[in-house]
């Protein structure tokens, strides 16, 4: 298998796809492309067969092409078994799937106000009300998952799984923009941040030479 991803410092969806591949336990080749600047448009024009949607991440498995992070995770779950990603308990699995779907389709204000940037730290960002609503909703989801189903470990549903994969970029955003969170959320964020795969990604992001200036300054609000 081959996984095409964007800049590790900036590409949140690439992080999700990469973590999904790591969670599968299957071997895969990792190909990183710079999603910023003029060369990105050239790459998309010249690689239609490799990147049919013009976006990352993209997983190639033989003749099979999957170009969305959630689709990548579901495809891999079909290959290795859903229990590697989802809780076995029906109620827990139902909540985990709902949380992943909500993360996949929502929280636009947070995404726009606080773009992922692993290397940077920003203090005193004035968040718009819509972004604060997103943050409160995320913390509510984390709190419910931890209270109801988190007894088996430090992650949302105890052990590391699909929900943690999809909220990992949120953890990075909260770290970058120093978002204040309650103690239970700090403990959860620490568990995600210190996970060996996350640390591997963070180290690679810090070593990247690519710089996208639009993400290097905290956006005005």
Beta strands, then each sheet from edge to edge (+ up, - down):
strand 1: 2-5
strand 2: 29-32
strand 3: 58-61
strand 4: 64-66
sheet 1: 2+ 1+ 3- 4+
end
